[in-house]
Amino acid sequence: MKNKKKLVKEQLDATLKAFRPLMDIPPPQKGWIRAIRDALGMNGRQFADRLNVTRQRSSQIENEERTGSITLKGMERIADGLDCAFVYALVPRTSLADTVREQAKRVAGKRLAQASQTMILEDQGLSKEENEQVLTGIIEELIDNPPTNLWDE
């Protein structure tokens, strides 16, 4: 089961990596809908007719995209009306594996700090090297066998 989850994460990471260059592309100032419509040479009335809405509603749609209040379903319908495909993805800033590793690092750091405090009180503190080894071990264990509460901390 563990290997299956790891494989799924790796495959999703590989798929999403293709989207990463798109993160650097800012949307046009007037929004993608207006940019595509203008590039096609389509005026507002023609756009409204294609969507079977009023001219006022087509303006609202373009404004909703700019403000981020348009729905995904609405974007799909509009894209179809402009003979486009609507593409939607959540793209990790680094990778899913890196995100999990960073969370495991935070959790491991907290756990080690708690354990170290107890050991210091018992006069059994670890050296810096020993702390690093233990920390690395905890991180790897959290990555290999993530507890259900990994994201609670």
Secondary structure as GFF3:
##gff-version 3
##sequence-region A 1 153
A	DSSP	alpha_helix	2	17	.	.	.	ID=ss1
A	DSSP	three_ten_helix	20	24	.	.	.	ID=ss2
A	DSSP	alpha_helix	32	40	.	.	.	ID=ss3
A	DSSP	alpha_helix	44	51	.	.	.	ID=ss4
A	DSSP	alpha_helix	55	67	.	.	.	ID=ss5
A	DSSP	alpha_helix	72	81	.	.	.	ID=ss6
A	DSSP	alpha_helix	96	121	.	.	.	ID=ss7
A	DSSP	alpha_helix	128	144	.	.	.	ID=ss8
###
